[in-house]
């Protein structure tokens, strides 16, 4: 986006996506831009649930790994 349409547009697109995401999610969730085109949603349940004694960076690493696993699985073609 930045290279084709400039940094202002490149910054506006994630803002718009974040607003759409916020409107589609539960009010109890916390939504944030994690970096670049990545967003993070925090709920009291979900893809990676916090376990006792776990640090936030460990939780995020597990959620990130699960996301990439799902992306890879969705690219697998069924014969």
N, CA, C and O atoms as a CHARMM CRD file, in Angstrom:
* protein
*
  316
    1    1 UNK  N      0.82200  -1.19300   0.00000 PROA 1      0.00000
    2    1 UNK  CA     0.00000   0.00000   0.00000 PROA 1      0.00000
    3    1 UNK  C      0.86500   1.25500   0.00000 PROA 1      0.00000
    4    1 UNK  O      0.64100   2.17400  -0.78800 PROA 1      0.00000
    5    2 UNK  N      1.85100   1.28700   0.88800 PROA 2      0.00000
    6    2 UNK  CA     2.67800   2.48400   0.99800 PROA 2      0.00000
    7    2 UNK  C      3.38000   2.81100  -0.31100 PROA 2      0.00000
    8    2 UNK  O      3.42500   3.97100  -0.72000 PROA 2      0.00000
    9    3 UNK  N      3.93000   1.79200  -0.97100 PROA 3      0.00000
   10    3 UNK  CA     4.66600   2.01800  -2.21000 PROA 3      0.00000
   11    3 UNK  C      3.74400   2.45900  -3.34800 PROA 3      0.00000
   12    3 UNK  O      4.12400   3.29300  -4.17000 PROA 3      0.00000
   13    4 UNK  N      2.54900   1.90600  -3.39300 PROA 4      0.00000
   14    4 UNK  CA     1.63300   2.21600  -4.48700 PROA 4      0.00000
   15    4 UNK  C      0.80800   3.47600  -4.26400 PROA 4      0.00000
   16    4 UNK  O      0.57200   4.24800  -5.19300 PROA 4      0.00000
   17    5 UNK  N      0.36700   3.67800  -3.01200 PROA 5      0.00000
   18    5 UNK  CA    -0.57400   4.76700  -2.74600 PROA 5      0.00000
   19    5 UNK  C     -0.08900   5.80000  -1.73300 PROA 5      0.00000
   20    5 UNK  O     -0.79200   6.77100  -1.45500 PROA 5      0.00000
   21    6 UNK  N      1.10100   5.59900  -1.18200 PROA 6      0.00000
   22    6 UNK  CA     1.65100   6.54900  -0.22700 PROA 6      0.00000
   23    6 UNK  C      1.37500   6.15100   1.21400 PROA 6      0.00000
   24    6 UNK  O      0.51100   5.32100   1.49700 PROA 6      0.00000
   25    7 UNK  N      2.13100   6.76600   2.11600 PROA 7      0.00000
   26    7 UNK  CA     2.05400   6.41200   3.53300 PROA 7      0.00000
   27    7 UNK  C      0.74200   6.82800   4.18400 PROA 7      0.00000
   28    7 UNK  O      0.27300   6.14400   5.09400 PROA 7      0.00000
   29    8 UNK  N      0.14400   7.91300   3.75300 PROA 8      0.00000
   30    8 UNK  CA    -1.12900   8.32200   4.35300 PROA 8      0.00000
   31    8 UNK  C     -2.21000   7.27600   4.11000 PROA 8      0.00000
   32    8 UNK  O     -2.96100   6.92500   5.02000 PROA 8      0.00000
   33    9 UNK  N     -2.28200   6.78400   2.88000 PROA 9      0.00000
   34    9 UNK  CA    -3.25000   5.73400   2.56000 PROA 9      0.00000
   35    9 UNK  C     -2.86600   4.43300   3.24600 PROA 9      0.00000
   36    9 UNK  O     -3.72900   3.70900   3.74200 PROA 9      0.00000
   37   10 UNK  N     -1.58200   4.13900   3.27400 PROA 10     0.00000
   38   10 UNK  CA    -1.09500   2.93100   3.93500 PROA 10     0.00000
   39   10 UNK  C     -1.40400   2.91400   5.41900 PROA 10     0.00000
   40   10 UNK  O     -1.57900   1.84400   6.00100 PROA 10     0.00000
   41   11 UNK  N     -1.47300   4.07500   6.03800 PROA 11     0.00000
   42   11 UNK  CA    -1.84000   4.16700   7.45300 PROA 11     0.00000
   43   11 UNK  C     -3.35100   4.15700   7.64500 PROA 11     0.00000
   44   11 UNK  O     -3.84500   3.65500   8.65400 PROA 11     0.00000
   45   12 UNK  N     -4.08100   4.70400   6.69000 PROA 12     0.00000
   46   12 UNK  CA    -5.53500   4.80100   6.81600 PROA 12     0.00000
   47   12 UNK  C     -6.22100   3.43900   6.68600 PROA 12     0.00000
   48   12 UNK  O     -7.20300   3.17500   7.38000 PROA 12     0.00000
   49   13 UNK  N     -5.72200   2.58600   5.81800 PROA 13     0.00000
   50   13 UNK  CA    -6.35500   1.28600   5.60600 PROA 13     0.00000
   51   13 UNK  C     -6.41300   0.45600   6.90100 PROA 13     0.00000
   52   13 UNK  O     -7.48800  -0.04300   7.23500 PROA 13     0.00000
   53   14 UNK  N     -5.31700   0.28700   7.63700 PROA 14     0.00000
   54   14 UNK  CA    -5.42100  -0.46100   8.90500 PROA 14     0.00000
   55   14 UNK  C     -6.34300   0.23000   9.91400 PROA 14     0.00000
   56   14 UNK  O     -7.00700  -0.44300  10.70100 PROA 14     0.00000
   57   15 UNK  N     -6.39100   1.55900   9.89800 PROA 15     0.00000
   58   15 UNK  CA    -7.31600   2.27100  10.78900 PROA 15     0.00000
   59   15 UNK  C     -8.76300   1.91400  10.46500 PROA 15     0.00000
   60   15 UNK  O     -9.56400   1.64300  11.36000 PROA 15     0.00000
   61   16 UNK  N     -9.08300   1.91800   9.18600 PROA 16     0.00000
   62   16 UNK  CA   -10.43900   1.57200   8.76200 PROA 16     0.00000
   63   16 UNK  C    -10.76400   0.11900   9.09600 PROA 16     0.00000
   64   16 UNK  O    -11.86500  -0.18900   9.55400 PROA 16     0.00000
   65   17 UNK  N     -9.79900  -0.77000   8.86500 PROA 17     0.00000
   66   17 UNK  CA   -10.01400  -2.17500   9.19100 PROA 17     0.00000
   67   17 UNK  C    -10.24000  -2.33700  10.68700 PROA 17     0.00000
   68   17 UNK  O    -11.12900  -3.08100  11.10100 PROA 17     0.00000
   69   18 UNK  N     -9.45200  -1.65500  11.49700 PROA 18     0.00000
   70   18 UNK  CA    -9.60600  -1.71100  12.94900 PROA 18     0.00000
   71   18 UNK  C    -10.98800  -1.25500  13.39200 PROA 18     0.00000
   72   18 UNK  O    -11.59200  -1.85600  14.28100 PROA 18     0.00000
   73   19 UNK  N    -11.48200  -0.20200  12.77600 PROA 19     0.00000
   74   19 UNK  CA   -12.82100   0.29700  13.10700 PROA 19     0.00000
   75   19 UNK  C    -13.88600  -0.73500  12.73000 PROA 19     0.00000
   76   19 UNK  O    -14.82900  -0.95500  13.49100 PROA 19     0.00000
   77   20 UNK  N    -13.74400  -1.36400  11.56900 PROA 20     0.00000
   78   20 UNK  CA   -14.69000  -2.40200  11.15600 PROA 20     0.00000
   79   20 UNK  C    -14.61800  -3.60500  12.09900 PROA 20     0.00000
   80   20 UNK  O    -15.64400  -4.16800  12.48100 PROA 20     0.00000
   81   21 UNK  N    -13.41300  -3.98300  12.46300 PROA 21     0.00000
   82   21 UNK  CA   -13.22300  -5.10200  13.37400 PROA 21     0.00000
   83   21 UNK  C    -13.87100  -4.80400  14.72200 PROA 21     0.00000
   84   21 UNK  O    -14.56000  -5.65300  15.28700 PROA 21     0.00000
   85   22 UNK  N    -13.65000  -3.61300  15.22500 PROA 22     0.00000
   86   22 UNK  CA   -14.21500  -3.19300  16.50900 PROA 22     0.00000
   87   22 UNK  C    -15.74100  -3.27100  16.48000 PROA 22     0.00000
   88   22 UNK  O    -16.36400  -3.70400  17.44900 PROA 22     0.00000
   89   23 UNK  N    -16.33800  -2.85000  15.36600 PROA 23     0.00000
   90   23 UNK  CA   -17.79600  -2.85600  15.27600 PROA 23     0.00000
   91   23 UNK  C    -18.36300  -4.27000  15.16100 PROA 23     0.00000
   92   23 UNK  O    -19.53800  -4.48800  15.45900 PROA 23     0.00000
   93   24 UNK  N    -17.55000  -5.22700  14.73500 PROA 24     0.00000
   94   24 UNK  CA   -18.01700  -6.59700  14.55400 PROA 24     0.00000
   95   24 UNK  C    -17.74300  -7.49200  15.76300 PROA 24     0.00000
   96   24 UNK  O    -18.21300  -8.63000  15.80500 PROA 24     0.00000
   97   25 UNK  N    -16.99500  -6.99700  16.74000 PROA 25     0.00000
   98   25 UNK  CA   -16.60100  -7.81200  17.88600 PROA 25     0.00000
   99   25 UNK  C    -17.40300  -7.45600  19.12700 PROA 25     0.00000
  100   25 UNK  O    -18.04200  -6.40700  19.20000 PROA 25     0.00000
  101   26 UNK  N    -17.35200  -8.35800  20.09900 PROA 26     0.00000
  102   26 UNK  CA   -18.03600  -8.12500  21.36700 PROA 26     0.00000
  103   26 UNK  C    -17.45300  -6.90500  22.07500 PROA 26     0.00000
  104   26 UNK  O    -16.26400  -6.61300  21.95200 PROA 26     0.00000
  105   27 UNK  N    -18.28600  -6.21300  22.80000 PROA 27     0.00000
  106   27 UNK  CA   -17.85200  -5.02000  23.53300 PROA 27     0.00000
  107   27 UNK  C    -16.85800  -5.36500  24.64000 PROA 27     0.00000
  108   27 UNK  O    -16.09600  -4.49800  25.06800 PROA 27     0.00000
  109   28 UNK  N    -16.85200  -6.60000  25.10800 PROA 28     0.00000
  110   28 UNK  CA   -15.94700  -6.99900  26.18300 PROA 28     0.00000
  111   28 UNK  C    -14.53700  -7.30100  25.70000 PROA 28     0.00000
  112   28 UNK  O    -13.63500  -7.48200  26.51700 PROA 28     0.00000
  113   29 UNK  N    -14.33000  -7.35700  24.39600 PROA 29     0.00000
  114   29 UNK  CA   -13.02000  -7.65500  23.84500 PROA 29     0.00000
  115   29 UNK  C    -12.14200  -6.42100  23.75400 PROA 29     0.00000
  116   29 UNK  O    -12.62900  -5.29100  23.71200 PROA 29     0.00000
  117   30 UNK  N    -10.85600  -6.65800  23.72600 PROA 30     0.00000
  118   30 UNK  CA    -9.87200  -5.59500  23.52400 PROA 30     0.00000
  119   30 UNK  C     -9.21800  -5.83100  22.17400 PROA 30     0.00000
  120   30 UNK  O     -8.71800  -6.92400  21.90500 PROA 30     0.00000
  121   31 UNK  N     -9.21800  -4.81900  21.33000 PROA 31     0.00000
  122   31 UNK  CA    -8.68800  -4.93600  19.98000 PROA 31     0.00000
  123   31 UNK  C     -7.55800  -3.93600  19.81300 PROA 31     0.00000
  124   31 UNK  O     -7.67000  -2.79000  20.24800 PROA 31     0.00000
  125   32 UNK  N     -6.46900  -4.36300  19.18500 PROA 32     0.00000
  126   32 UNK  CA    -5.36900  -3.44900  18.94000 PROA 32     0.00000
  127   32 UNK  C     -4.58700  -3.83600  17.69900 PROA 32     0.00000
  128   32 UNK  O     -4.61700  -4.98500  17.25700 PROA 32     0.00000
  129   33 UNK  N     -3.90100  -2.87900  17.16000 PROA 33     0.00000
  130   33 UNK  CA    -3.00700  -3.14500  16.02900 PROA 33     0.00000
  131   33 UNK  C     -1.69800  -3.64300  16.60800 PROA 33     0.00000
  132   33 UNK  O     -1.04400  -2.93800  17.37700 PROA 33     0.00000
  133   34 UNK  N     -1.31800  -4.85400  16.24200 PROA 34     0.00000
  134   34 UNK  CA    -0.12700  -5.48700  16.79600 PROA 34     0.00000
  135   34 UNK  C      1.12000  -5.03100  16.05200 PROA 34     0.00000
  136   34 UNK  O      2.18400  -4.88000  16.65200 PROA 34     0.00000
  137   35 UNK  N      0.99400  -4.81600  14.76500 PROA 35     0.00000
  138   35 UNK  CA     2.11600  -4.36400  13.96200 PROA 35     0.00000
  139   35 UNK  C      1.82000  -4.57500  12.49400 PROA 35     0.00000
  140   35 UNK  O      1.25500  -5.59900  12.10800 PROA 35     0.00000
  141   36 UNK  N      2.19400  -3.62500  11.68900 PROA 36     0.00000
  142   36 UNK  CA     1.95900  -3.76500  10.25300 PROA 36     0.00000
  143   36 UNK  C      0.50500  -4.03900   9.95800 PROA 36     0.00000
  144   36 UNK  O     -0.36900  -3.21700  10.23600 PROA 36     0.00000
  145   37 UNK  N      0.25300  -5.21600   9.38600 PROA 37     0.00000
  146   37 UNK  CA    -1.11900  -5.59000   9.05200 PROA 37     0.00000
  147   37 UNK  C     -1.67200  -6.62900  10.01400 PROA 37     0.00000
  148   37 UNK  O     -2.61100  -7.35000   9.67600 PROA 37     0.00000
  149   38 UNK  N     -1.10300  -6.71200  11.20400 PROA 38     0.00000
  150   38 UNK  CA    -1.55000  -7.67700  12.20200 PROA 38     0.00000
  151   38 UNK  C     -2.31000  -6.97300  13.31300 PROA 38     0.00000
  152   38 UNK  O     -1.91400  -5.91100  13.79500 PROA 38     0.00000
  153   39 UNK  N     -3.42200  -7.60200  13.70800 PROA 39     0.00000
  154   39 UNK  CA    -4.24400  -7.08900  14.79700 PROA 39     0.00000
  155   39 UNK  C     -4.34100  -8.15300  15.87200 PROA 39     0.00000
  156   39 UNK  O     -4.20000  -9.34200  15.58800 PROA 39     0.00000
  157   40 UNK  N     -4.58100  -7.73500  17.10300 PROA 40     0.00000
  158   40 UNK  CA    -4.72200  -8.66900  18.20900 PROA 40     0.00000
  159   40 UNK  C     -6.06700  -8.42500  18.87400 PROA 40     0.00000
  160   40 UNK  O     -6.46800  -7.28200  19.09400 PROA 40     0.00000
  161   41 UNK  N     -6.75600  -9.51200  19.19200 PROA 41     0.00000
  162   41 UNK  CA    -8.03800  -9.46000  19.88300 PROA 41     0.00000
  163   41 UNK  C     -7.89300 -10.23300  21.18000 PROA 41     0.00000
  164   41 UNK  O     -7.45400 -11.38300  21.17600 PROA 41     0.00000
  165   42 UNK  N     -8.25300  -9.61700  22.27000 PROA 42     0.00000
  166   42 UNK  CA    -8.16300 -10.26600  23.57100 PROA 42     0.00000
  167   42 UNK  C     -9.56300 -10.47700  24.12700 PROA 42     0.00000
  168   42 UNK  O    -10.33700  -9.53200  24.27900 PROA 42     0.00000
  169   43 UNK  N     -9.87200 -11.73100  24.42700 PROA 43     0.00000
  170   43 UNK  CA   -11.14000 -12.11300  25.03200 PROA 43     0.00000
  171   43 UNK  C    -10.84600 -13.00600  26.22100 PROA 43     0.00000
  172   43 UNK  O     -9.69700 -13.37300  26.46600 PROA 43     0.00000
  173   44 UNK  N    -11.87100 -13.34900  26.94600 PROA 44     0.00000
  174   44 UNK  CA   -11.67900 -14.25800  28.07200 PROA 44     0.00000
  175   44 UNK  C    -11.69100 -15.72800  27.62900 PROA 44     0.00000
  176   44 UNK  O    -11.67500 -16.62300  28.47400 PROA 44     0.00000
  177   45 UNK  N    -11.71700 -15.98100  26.33800 PROA 45     0.00000
  178   45 UNK  CA   -11.61700 -17.32300  25.77500 PROA 45     0.00000
  179   45 UNK  C    -11.10900 -17.16300  24.34100 PROA 45     0.00000
  180   45 UNK  O    -11.02700 -16.04000  23.84400 PROA 45     0.00000
  181   46 UNK  N    -10.76400 -18.27600  23.66000 PROA 46     0.00000
  182   46 UNK  CA   -10.40800 -18.13900  22.26000 PROA 46     0.00000
  183   46 UNK  C     -9.32800 -19.05600  21.77800 PROA 46     0.00000
  184   46 UNK  O     -9.09100 -20.11400  22.36100 PROA 46     0.00000
  185   47 UNK  N     -8.65000 -18.64900  20.68500 PROA 47     0.00000
  186   47 UNK  CA    -7.66000 -19.44300  19.97700 PROA 47     0.00000
  187   47 UNK  C     -6.51300 -19.89100  20.87500 PROA 47     0.00000
  188   47 UNK  O     -6.07700 -21.03900  20.79700 PROA 47     0.00000
  189   48 UNK  N     -6.03400 -19.01100  21.70700 PROA 48     0.00000
  190   48 UNK  CA    -4.98300 -19.34400  22.66000 PROA 48     0.00000
  191   48 UNK  C     -5.40100 -18.79000  24.01800 PROA 48     0.00000
  192   48 UNK  O     -5.42700 -17.57500  24.21400 PROA 48     0.00000
  193   49 UNK  N     -5.71800 -19.65700  24.93100 PROA 49     0.00000
  194   49 UNK  CA    -6.16900 -19.23600  26.26000 PROA 49     0.00000
  195   49 UNK  C     -4.98200 -19.13500  27.21000 PROA 49     0.00000
  196   49 UNK  O     -4.08300 -19.97700  27.19200 PROA 49     0.00000
  197   50 UNK  N     -4.99100 -18.11000  28.02700 PROA 50     0.00000
  198   50 UNK  CA    -3.92600 -17.89400  29.00800 PROA 50     0.00000
  199   50 UNK  C     -3.94700 -19.00400  30.04600 PROA 50     0.00000
  200   50 UNK  O     -5.00500 -19.39200  30.54300 PROA 50     0.00000
  201   51 UNK  N     -2.77700 -19.50000  30.36100 PROA 51     0.00000
  202   51 UNK  CA    -2.65600 -20.49800  31.42500 PROA 51     0.00000
  203   51 UNK  C     -1.93600 -19.88800  32.60900 PROA 51     0.00000
  204   51 UNK  O     -1.13400 -18.96800  32.44600 PROA 51     0.00000
  205   52 UNK  N     -2.21100 -20.38500  33.77900 PROA 52     0.00000
  206   52 UNK  CA    -1.62200 -19.84000  35.00600 PROA 52     0.00000
  207   52 UNK  C     -0.09700 -19.84600  34.92100 PROA 52     0.00000
  208   52 UNK  O      0.51400 -20.85000  34.55400 PROA 52     0.00000
  209   53 UNK  N      0.49700 -18.72400  35.26100 PROA 53     0.00000
  210   53 UNK  CA     1.94700 -18.59000  35.27300 PROA 53     0.00000
  211   53 UNK  C      2.57000 -18.25900  33.93400 PROA 53     0.00000
  212   53 UNK  O      3.78200 -18.05600  33.85100 PROA 53     0.00000
  213   54 UNK  N      1.78000 -18.20200  32.90300 PROA 54     0.00000
  214   54 UNK  CA     2.28600 -17.91400  31.56000 PROA 54     0.00000
  215   54 UNK  C      2.47200 -16.41200  31.37100 PROA 54     0.00000
  216   54 UNK  O      1.62600 -15.61800  31.78100 PROA 54     0.00000
  217   55 UNK  N      3.56900 -16.03500  30.75700 PROA 55     0.00000
  218   55 UNK  CA     3.80000 -14.63100  30.44300 PROA 55     0.00000
  219   55 UNK  C      3.05700 -14.26700  29.15700 PROA 55     0.00000
  220   55 UNK  O      2.77200 -15.12900  28.32500 PROA 55     0.00000
  221   56 UNK  N      2.75000 -12.98400  29.01100 PROA 56     0.00000
  222   56 UNK  CA     2.00800 -12.51800  27.84100 PROA 56     0.00000
  223   56 UNK  C      2.73600 -12.87100  26.55400 PROA 56     0.00000
  224   56 UNK  O      2.09500 -13.25100  25.57400 PROA 56     0.00000
  225   57 UNK  N      4.06100 -12.75500  26.53300 PROA 57     0.00000
  226   57 UNK  CA     4.79400 -13.05700  25.30100 PROA 57     0.00000
  227   57 UNK  C      4.65400 -14.52900  24.91500 PROA 57     0.00000
  228   57 UNK  O      4.67700 -14.85700  23.72800 PROA 57     0.00000
  229   58 UNK  N      4.50900 -15.42300  25.90200 PROA 58     0.00000
  230   58 UNK  CA     4.30700 -16.83600  25.60100 PROA 58     0.00000
  231   58 UNK  C      2.90700 -17.07200  25.02500 PROA 58     0.00000
  232   58 UNK  O      2.73800 -17.84600  24.08300 PROA 58     0.00000
  233   59 UNK  N      1.92300 -16.40600  25.59500 PROA 59     0.00000
  234   59 UNK  CA     0.55600 -16.51400  25.09300 PROA 59     0.00000
  235   59 UNK  C      0.46200 -16.01500  23.65700 PROA 59     0.00000
  236   59 UNK  O     -0.14100 -16.66900  22.80600 PROA 59     0.00000
  237   60 UNK  N      1.05400 -14.86500  23.39300 PROA 60     0.00000
  238   60 UNK  CA     1.01400 -14.29400  22.04700 PROA 60     0.00000
  239   60 UNK  C      1.76200 -15.20300  21.06000 PROA 60     0.00000
  240   60 UNK  O      1.32300 -15.36800  19.92200 PROA 60     0.00000
  241   61 UNK  N      2.87200 -15.78500  21.48200 PROA 61     0.00000
  242   61 UNK  CA     3.62800 -16.69300  20.61000 PROA 61     0.00000
  243   61 UNK  C      2.78900 -17.91600  20.24500 PROA 61     0.00000
  244   61 UNK  O      2.82100 -18.36400  19.09900 PROA 61     0.00000
  245   62 UNK  N      2.03600 -18.46300  21.21100 PROA 62     0.00000
  246   62 UNK  CA     1.17500 -19.60800  20.91000 PROA 62     0.00000
  247   62 UNK  C      0.04000 -19.22100  19.96700 PROA 62     0.00000
  248   62 UNK  O     -0.29200 -19.97000  19.04800 PROA 62     0.00000
  249   63 UNK  N     -0.55200 -18.05600  20.19600 PROA 63     0.00000
  250   63 UNK  CA    -1.62800 -17.58600  19.31400 PROA 63     0.00000
  251   63 UNK  C     -1.09200 -17.34800  17.90500 PROA 63     0.00000
  252   63 UNK  O     -1.74800 -17.68900  16.92100 PROA 63     0.00000
  253   64 UNK  N      0.09400 -16.76600  17.81100 PROA 64     0.00000
  254   64 UNK  CA     0.71600 -16.49800  16.51000 PROA 64     0.00000
  255   64 UNK  C      0.99500 -17.80400  15.76600 PROA 64     0.00000
  256   64 UNK  O      0.73400 -17.91300  14.56800 PROA 64     0.00000
  257   65 UNK  N      1.52800 -18.79400  16.48900 PROA 65     0.00000
  258   65 UNK  CA     1.80800 -20.09200  15.87700 PROA 65     0.00000
  259   65 UNK  C      0.52200 -20.74500  15.39200 PROA 65     0.00000
  260   65 UNK  O      0.49800 -21.33500  14.31200 PROA 65     0.00000
  261   66 UNK  N     -0.54600 -20.64800  16.17700 PROA 66     0.00000
  262   66 UNK  CA    -1.83700 -21.22200  15.77600 PROA 66     0.00000
  263   66 UNK  C     -2.38000 -20.52600  14.53700 PROA 66     0.00000
  264   66 UNK  O     -2.95700 -21.17500  13.66400 PROA 66     0.00000
  265   67 UNK  N     -2.20200 -19.21000  14.45300 PROA 67     0.00000
  266   67 UNK  CA    -2.67000 -18.46400  13.29600 PROA 67     0.00000
  267   67 UNK  C     -1.95300 -18.94500  12.03200 PROA 67     0.00000
  268   67 UNK  O     -2.59100 -19.19600  11.00900 PROA 67     0.00000
  269   68 UNK  N     -0.62500 -19.07100  12.10700 PROA 68     0.00000
  270   68 UNK  CA     0.13200 -19.50900  10.93100 PROA 68     0.00000
  271   68 UNK  C     -0.19800 -20.95800  10.57200 PROA 68     0.00000
  272   68 UNK  O     -0.19700 -21.31600   9.39400 PROA 68     0.00000
  273   69 UNK  N     -0.47900 -21.79100  11.56700 PROA 69     0.00000
  274   69 UNK  CA    -0.88200 -23.16300  11.30400 PROA 69     0.00000
  275   69 UNK  C     -2.21300 -23.19200  10.54900 PROA 69     0.00000
  276   69 UNK  O     -2.38000 -23.97000   9.61000 PROA 69     0.00000
  277   70 UNK  N     -3.15600 -22.34300  10.96100 PROA 70     0.00000
  278   70 UNK  CA    -4.44400 -22.26100  10.28100 PROA 70     0.00000
  279   70 UNK  C     -4.28800 -21.73100   8.85800 PROA 70     0.00000
  280   70 UNK  O     -4.94700 -22.21300   7.93600 PROA 70     0.00000
  281   71 UNK  N     -3.41600 -20.73900   8.68200 PROA 71     0.00000
  282   71 UNK  CA    -3.17400 -20.21100   7.33800 PROA 71     0.00000
  283   71 UNK  C     -2.62200 -21.30100   6.42800 PROA 71     0.00000
  284   71 UNK  O     -3.05300 -21.43900   5.28300 PROA 71     0.00000
  285   72 UNK  N     -1.66400 -22.07900   6.94300 PROA 72     0.00000
  286   72 UNK  CA    -1.06400 -23.15200   6.15400 PROA 72     0.00000
  287   72 UNK  C     -2.10000 -24.21500   5.82200 PROA 72     0.00000
  288   72 UNK  O     -2.12400 -24.72600   4.70200 PROA 72     0.00000
  289   73 UNK  N     -2.95300 -24.55300   6.77700 PROA 73     0.00000
  290   73 UNK  CA    -3.97700 -25.58000   6.56700 PROA 73     0.00000
  291   73 UNK  C     -4.99500 -25.12300   5.52000 PROA 73     0.00000
  292   73 UNK  O     -5.51100 -25.94100   4.75800 PROA 73     0.00000
  293   74 UNK  N     -5.28100 -23.83200   5.48300 PROA 74     0.00000
  294   74 UNK  CA    -6.26000 -23.34400   4.51600 PROA 74     0.00000
  295   74 UNK  C     -5.70300 -23.32500   3.10600 PROA 74     0.00000
  296   74 UNK  O     -6.46900 -23.27200   2.14400 PROA 74     0.00000
  297   75 UNK  N     -4.38900 -23.36800   2.96100 PROA 75     0.00000
  298   75 UNK  CA    -3.76600 -23.38900   1.63500 PROA 75     0.00000
  299   75 UNK  C     -3.61500 -24.79600   1.08400 PROA 75     0.00000
  300   75 UNK  O     -3.31900 -24.96800  -0.09900 PROA 75     0.00000
  301   76 UNK  N     -3.81500 -25.80400   1.92300 PROA 76     0.00000
  302   76 UNK  CA    -3.67300 -27.18800   1.48700 PROA 76     0.00000
  303   76 UNK  C     -4.81600 -27.50900   0.51700 PROA 76     0.00000
  304   76 UNK  O     -5.98700 -27.27400   0.81600 PROA 76     0.00000
  305   77 UNK  N     -4.45400 -28.04500  -0.63600 PROA 77     0.00000
  306   77 UNK  CA    -5.46900 -28.37700  -1.63400 PROA 77     0.00000
  307   77 UNK  C     -5.91900 -29.82100  -1.45100 PROA 77     0.00000
  308   77 UNK  O     -5.10700 -30.72100  -1.23500 PROA 77     0.00000
  309   78 UNK  N     -7.19400 -30.01700  -1.54100 PROA 78     0.00000
  310   78 UNK  CA    -7.76000 -31.35500  -1.42500 PROA 78     0.00000
  311   78 UNK  C     -7.75900 -31.99400  -2.80800 PROA 78     0.00000
  312   78 UNK  O     -8.23600 -31.40600  -3.77800 PROA 78     0.00000
  313   79 UNK  N     -7.22000 -33.19900  -2.88500 PROA 79     0.00000
  314   79 UNK  CA    -7.12300 -33.89900  -4.16900 PROA 79     0.00000
  315   79 UNK  C     -8.42200 -34.56600  -4.53600 PROA 79     0.00000
  316   79 UNK  O     -8.51500 -35.20000  -5.58700 PROA 79     0.00000
